[in-house]
């Protein structure tokens, strides 16, 4: 990274208030790092150019997802941060604008770059085979952005429910997730499973509110109950073993989320809370804290571009005429550390180019219409989720994907996200910092 970024990180680290919960910041960085490492490791490009999944090649490895599917930890930390942020900035439009500023701007730059690349490839007559698979794969990670936008949008009403009902509000979301899976698997109600994109992830997010108010007092019980629940559901054959989506599976724990994944989230939240003491001591060390501060400053940029870096490594091999080894072979495992180091280096290069778009805006905008801001974030999250589903392949053919019973194309999804972003950014006044 540039020297100015390092200097800014050192200054911020030195000025950190004594009361800041550094462990939460450490969890945010660590969870995203584990997700990135998992994506790099699971990606298995075959010698004929197909993009495969290591967990499908070696099904016995799926058990590791019970430790390394840590997206629930990131959403849990998000709930904690959103509770504190909304209490310090209670105006709905101001809250949304502040939370989205460092989220949507780097995302829309990512979309613009990859959309341009996709269009050029297809105008040149490409877009099939491996190129088409890449154009479908790269935008898929945007589902995470869309879910996170929904969490931001719903923070004010859910926080009010938390302040009134405490753990009862979280329990109601858990009950909703249970009801959805009963209706899905026992009653065969169509489409009801998609409600668990809300119930499961918002329940984990709600745990962050409990954490913010010191209400998670028995983390061992939470971890044990979650782990036992997930194990029982999988052992009974109701849900698959893998806590990440697998190609071709009839039921996925991720898309849409299931009760098994919610239990997995409870287990992980309990586990990280059990590690709070040593984790806080680690984060309090000056050197570690400087790394955490620097990483938090570029976390979204690194997440957005890490798949691009991984595919760039494989592209460089192809350009050099080198054939990747068969996935899960001895040669593949021996080459894995080299591939990971190359992905780290290329990600660092991409972060150096694009991190400026994640930097805080030079001025703060205040005011604005709450209903317009609500409409804006709704359009933005639908656009981002639509692009995640549609991908960039088939732009010239008008390829569409179904989003909540409506077919949406990539250009339409991008337009939705842009309009939504502009509505959230709409100011009524402006002041200098």
N, C-alpha and C positions, 0 to 999 in steps of 0.2 A: 504494500500500500504506500501511498505518498507520505512524505514527511509531515505535511500539514495535518493529515488524518491522524498520524501517530501522536503529534504534538497535542491535537485536540483531545484525543483519548486520554493522554497523560494528565492534561489539565482538568478534564472532567472527573477522572478517577481521584485526583488529589482533592477536588472540591466536593466529593460525595458527602452528603450529610451523615452523621453518625447513626441516625435512626433508620436509614434506608435498609430494606430487606435485600441484602446482596445475594442471598441464596436463591431467591426467585429469579434474579437476572442470570445467575449461573445455570439454573434449570432451563431457562429459555434458550440459551446458547447451546447447552449440552443436548437438549432434545432435538433441535434442528440439526445439529452436527450428526447425531445418530441417524436421523432420517436420511440425510445426504449420503452418509457412509453406506447405509442399507441399500439405497438406490444404486449406488456405484457397484456394490458387491453383487446384488441380485441380477443386474443386467448381464446377460450372457449372449453375445452375438456369435452366431454359429459360423463355420467356415463358408457356408453358402450365402451369408449376409442376412439371415433371419435374426430378429431380436427376440431372444427367449428369456425365460425367467429361471434363475438357478434353483429356486424353490420347487419349480415344476420338474426340473431335471433330476433333482435329488429330494424327493418328498420327505425324507427323514429329517431334513434341515428345517422343516416348517415349525418345529417346536421352538426354535430360537426366536420366532416372532413374538413369543410370550414375554420376552425380555426387551426386544429391540423394536417393537411397534410402539413407539413412544409419542405418537401424535396426541394421545389423550393428555400427556403431561404438558404439552405446549398449550392446549386449549384450557387446561386447568390454570396454568400461569396467566393466560389471557384473561380469565375471569377475575383473578386477583388484581391484575393491573387495571382492568376496566372499572372495577368497583372503586378503586382509589381515584382514578381519573375523573369519573363522573361526579364523585363527591366534591372534587376541587373545581369542576367546570360543569355545573348542573344544567346549563342551557343546552337543549337537545341539538340544535344546529351547531353550536360551538363545540360540543363534545364530539359529534360525528366528524367535523372538519379536522379537529386536532388528532383524532385516532386514525383518520384515513390519509392524512397528508403524506406519511411515509410508507403507505401501503399501496395506494392506487397509482401514484406517479411512477414508481419503478415498474409496476405491473404493466401500465399502458405503454411504457417505452419498450418493454420486453415484447408485448403484443405487436407493436409497430414494426420492430426489427424483424421478428419472425414472420409476420404477415407479408412484409416486403420480400423476404427470401422465398417464401412459399409461392408468391405470385410470379417471381422471376423464374423459379424452377419450372412452374407449370406453363408459362409462356414459352419457355425453351423446349417444351415437349416432354419434360420429365414429370415426376409425381407418382410414378408407379413403383412397385417393388420395394426395395429398401428405403428409397426416398419418401415414398408414400407412407410407409410405416413410421418413419421419423416425424413426418408432418402431423401424423395422428398422435404420436407419443408425447412430443414435447409440450403441447398445451394441456395435457391431462393433469399436470401438477397444479393447474389453476383451480381445481376443485377445492383445494385447501384455502385459497384466497376467498372463494365464494362463501364457504362455510364460516370463515372468520369474519367476513363482512356481515353475515347474518347475526353473529354473536354480538358484534358492535351495535348493530341496529336495535337489537332486543335487550341490550344491557339496561337501559333506564326502567322499562316496565318490570323486567325480571328482578332487578335490584330492589324495586319497591316491594315485590312479593317476598323477597328474601328478608327485608327489614321488618315485614309484618309477620311472616310465618317461620323464618329461620330455616332449619333443616327440613321443615315440612314442604317448602317450595321445591327443594331438590327431590324429596321423596315423591312428590306429585309427578315430576318429570320421569323419574324411574318407573313409576306405576304406568305412565303413558307408554313407555318403551315396552313394558311387559304386555300391556293390552294389545299393542300393535302386533307383536310376534304371535300372541294367541290367535288374533284374528287372521293373521297371515297363514300360519301353519296348521292351526286346528280347524278354523272355519273356512279357509280358502278365499278370504275376501280379497278381490283384486286391487292392486295399486296401493293398498293400505301400508305396505312396507316402507314406502317413501316418506311417511311421516316420521320414521325413526332417524332420518337425517337431522330432524329437529330435536326429537326427544332424547336421543342418545348423546349427541354432542352438546346440547344445552345442559343436560344433567351434569356432564363433566365440567362444563364451564361454570355451572352454579356452585360446584365444589370450591371453585376459586373465590366466590363470595364468602363462603364459610371460612375459608383460610384467611381472608382479609380481616375477618372479625374474630379470629382466634377460636373458632367453633369446631375445629377438627381435633378433638381431645383424645381420641382412641384410634390412632392410625393403624395400630397392629390389628385391631378388630376389622377395620375397613379393608386392609390388605388381605387378611385371612378370608373374610367373607367373599371378597371379589374373586380371589384365586380359586376358592372352593366352588363358587358358583360357576365360573367359567369352565373349570375342569369337569364338573358334573354335567353341564349342558353338552360339552363335546363328547364326554364318555358315553352319554345316552344316545349318541348318534344324531342329535338334532342339528348340530352345527359343525362346520369343518374345523380342522385343527388349526389351520393358518389364520392368524389375526391380520393378514393383509390379503388383498384380492389376488386370486389365482386365475390364470387363463382357462376358460372353458368350464369352470366349476358351476354347478347348478345353483348352489347357494353360496353367497359370499358374506363373510362377516363385516366387510367394509362397504359394499355398494349394493343395496343400502346397509347401514350399520344394523347390527343385531344386538339382542340382549347379551349374547356371549361377549361381544366387543365392549358393551357397557360394563360387564363384570370385570373384564380385563382392565378397563380404565379405572375402576374402583381399586383394583389390586395395585396398579401402578401409582396412583395418587397416594394410597396408604404407604407404599414402599418408599416413595421420595420424602414423605413426611417423617417416616422413621429415620431417615438419613439426614434430617434437618440439622442436627447438632454438628456432626462432622462436616456436612456440606457448608454450613455457615462459617465454620472455622476456616475451611479451605478458601471460601470466597473472601474472607477478611484479609487474607495475605495480599500484600501490596502488588506483587508481581502477577498473581492470579487475577486480581481485580482489574488491573490494567488490560489484561487480555480479554476479560469478559466485557469491559466497556468498549474496547475496540471492535470486538466481534459483534456486539449488539448494534453497533453503528452501521454494519454492512450485512446484517443477517438476512434481510429480505432479498437484497441483490444477489447474495450467494445462493440462496435457495432457488430463486428464479432461474439462474443461469447454470446450476450444477449439472442438469441433464444435458444441456448444450455442450458443456465441457466434456462429459463422458462420451457423448457421440462424436465429439471432435477428436478424441483419442482414437476411437475406432476408425474414423475417417482418415486420420493421418496414417494409420497402419495400411489401409486400403490404397492410399495414394503412393505409399512406398512399396506396394506389391507384396506386403506381408499378410499371410493368412492367419486369422486368429485361431487359437487352439480349440479343440472340441470342449464345450462347457463341461466343467466338473472333472475333466481329465487331469492327470498329474501335471501336465504342461500348463493347463489353465490355472491351477492353484499356484504353481511356481511363478507364473507371470502376473498374478493378481497384485502383489505389492507394487510392482513397477507401474501397472495400469492405474492404481490408486494414486501413486505419487504424481503421475502425469496428469490425472484429473484434477488433483489439488493445484498443480501449477497453472493449468489452463483456467480453472475457476478463478484463481487469484488474478490472472490477467484480465478476465472479463469483469471482475469486480473493480479493478483499477479503472477500467473504461467507463463503467456504468454506475459506480457508487455515488456519483454527484447527484443523481436523480433521487437518491434516498436521503440526501442531506436535508435537515430542517429548512423550511422556507424562511427567507430573510425578514418576513413581516408576519404579523398575526392578524387575521381577519376575524371580526366578531359580529355577532348578531345574525339575522337571517330567519327565514320562515321555518318553523319546525316541521309542518306538513310537507313543504317542498323538500326539505332535507330528508325526510322519511321516504318520500317518493324517489328522491335521487339515489339513496343507498339501496332501495329495493331494485331499481333499474340496474344499478351497477352490479349487484350480486347476481341478478338473473343473467346479465350479459356475460359475466365472468364464468358462471356455471355453464351457460350455453356454449361458450367457446371451448371450455374443457370437454364438453360432450361432442361437439361438432368437429373440432380439430381444424387444421389448415389444409388437409388434403381435399382434393376435389373442389377447389375454389371456383374454377372456371366451369365446372359442371353443375354448380349450384347445390353441392352436397349439403344435406341437413341432418340434424339429429333431434330426437324428441326431448323436450324439456318441459316437464309438468304438462303432458298431453298436447304440447304445441311444438310443431317443427320449427327449428331455428337454424339459420345458416351462420357461418363464421362472420361474414360482413354485418349481418343483422345483430349478432351478439356484440361485436365491437361497437356498433353504433349505440346499443343500449348502455354499455358500460361507459362510453364517453359522455352521453347525455346525463346519465346518473351522476357521474363525477362532477360535471359542471354545475348541476343543481346543488350538490352538497357544498361546492366551493363558493356558491353565490353569496357575496357579502352584502351587508348593509352599511358597514363602516370599516375603516382600516386604521391600524395604529402601528407605529414603529415599535420594535422591541428595544 
